[in-house]
Structure formats: C-alpha cells, structure tokens
Amino acid sequence: MSADTRATARFITFEGIDGSGKSTQIKRLAAHLTKAGHDVVVTREPGGSPGAEEIRALVLQGDPDRWSAETEILLFTAARRDHMERTILPALKAGKIVLCDRFADSTRMYQGLSRGDLRGVVDQLHSLMIKREPDLTLLIDMDPAVGLSRALSRQTVDERFEAFGEDLQTAMRQGFLDLSEEFADRFRIIDGARDVDAVAQDIATLVDAELA
C-alpha cells in the first residue's frame, strides 16, 4: 500500500438512535465524496458481508427477548469480525473511504448498557476480535420521541430494538453523548433536528476538513 493510498483511506462511521437519519445521510455523503473523486464503500452493521447479513436477520428480527444480552454480544461480534475481514479492511487497504451505518459504539450502547452492565464484556471482545476503532464517528443527535416515530414509520422487518420503546431511545441518546466525550478524538456531533439538506451540508463540510 503506497503512502498516497494510506492518506486516502478512511473508516467513517455513523451513529445515533433509531430514526436519526443515518442511512439517508450516508447516501448523501457518499454521493458528495464520489463527486469529489474519492472511491467510496457504503456498508452497515450488523451486516455488510454475506455472513454478517445472515446474522443480522437473527439479531434484528423476532421477539424483543429472543436472545439474552450475552448471546447478542457474541452474535454481533461474530458479524463484525466477518464484516471487517470481508469488507472493511480490504477496502481500506485499497485506499477507499468506508462509510458504515453503525459499528462497535452501537454494541457498547444497545448490548453493553441497555440490557445490563455488560460494557466491559463488549470492550473485551472488541479488543480481542476486532482491534480497530473508526477514524471518524459522526453522531447524529436528535430527540428520542421523534427518532422512534420515524423508525416505527418505516415498518421494516428489522424492528426488534424499536419494540423496546422510547425509554430505551432516551437512554441510548444519553449513552451516545457520553461515548462522544469518552472518544472525543474521533466523535463529531451533528444536530439532526434540522432539514436533510442542512444536515448533509454540515457533514460534507466536516468530512472535507478531516480529509484535508
């Protein structure tokens, strides 16, 4: 890998509560970066590789109490490991910009805090099996009630965590804000309570500055 390739490659993740607009903003940023001449890979978690997509169906569909928190952590870690091996690391090695809808920070929140004090387990598994944090994390912050309303209006099959309700959304929002302080070097907070174009412009400006 050349020095130029290393300089171009970036691993950028989007985080936030359900319904915060991550998927829309990833598409907008990908279009912006592609227009600027960058080679971009858009992916998601859980998922992003054939094996990880199979695990996605296991963890996001069905009854809210289908899995214990410990089992979920193992499933998410397995999916993430496959995602890293098959999609993320090869793209970065090729000098591409990887935009990922959720990563380990979501596991730190949803499984590590919301369903018991298991953050330490999440971090131990991450250190053992993943060994990588994003270069930049964009946290789209918004009101939990609005986010939940948006998420439920999508009526997709992947609604298992939305079924936990607004209390979980509220806890997750605070948890993400706490993470943004813990990992302040890579987190940037975006106000998601504005129109889509304004949010997209802020993100594009911020990422352009980071790449420069």
Secondary structure, 3 states (H helix, E strand, C coil): CCHHHHHHCEEEEEECCCCCCHHHHHHHHHHHHHHCCCCEEEEECCCCCHHHHHHHHHHHCCCCCCCCHHHHHHHHHHHHHHHHHHHHHHHHHCCCEEEEECCHHHHHHHCCCCCCCCHHHHHHHHHHHHCCCCCEEEEEECCHHHHHHHHHHCCCCCCCCHHHCHHHHHHHHHHHHHHHHHCCCCEEEEECCCCHHHHHHHHHHHHHHHHC
